[in-house]
């Protein structure tokens, strides 16, 4: 999966996904609708779709979609 397809997976977790432009450089925590439930949903979606579990303390370090993508691709390698 390329990074733009990955960004779409993250985008689809947000309730207001139709109004969000999500790129690899997007700081997902800066999106107005981001909250802790969205964070949990992102972690759950990644585990379901990619089989990669992200610990809460690790997820807390991520700022951009690319940060998450890099983590997932490194775990899958």
N, C-alpha and C positions, 0 to 999 in steps of 0.2 A: 504494500500500500504506500502510495506516495504521500507527502506531507499535506498536500491540498485536500486529498480525500480524508486524511486523518482530521484535518481542521473541520471538515463538514461533520464528522462524527461528534466532535466536541460541540460544535454549533447546535446540533440537533438536541442536545441535552437541555439547552436554555428554553424556558417557556416562551420567550419572545423571539425565537430563532429567526422568524421571517424578517425582522427588522435589524438583525445583526450582520455586520460584515466581519467574517472571521478569516484571518490570514495566519500564516505561521508566526508573524510578529505580534499578533494581537495579545495584549495583556488582559487575559480573560478575567482576572480579578477586578479590573477597572470597569467592566461592563456593569451597568447600573443594576441589572437584575441578578447579578452574582451574589449568592449567599452560601452559608455552610451546607444547605441541602443540595444546592447545585454542585458544590465540590464533591459531596458524597456520591451524587449521581454520575459525575464524570469518572470517579474512581470505579464505580460499579460497572459502568458502560465499558471501560477499558478492560476490566477483568472478563466481562462477558464476551466481548468481541475479539480480544487479543490474547486472553489467557494470562495476562500480566497483572499481578497484584501490586498495588502501590500503598505503602504504609502512610498513615496520616502525616507523620513527621516529614517524610520524603515529599509528599504532595505539597506541604506547606512551603517548600522551597521554590516551587515552580511559579514563574510569573507569566510566561508566554506559552502559546500552543506548542511552539518549537521545543521548549523545555520538556514538556510532557512527551512529545514525539521522540525526542532523543532518548529519554529514559526507556520508553517502550521498545524502541528499535534496538537499543543496547541489551535489554533483557531477552529479546527474541533472538539475538545473534548467537 
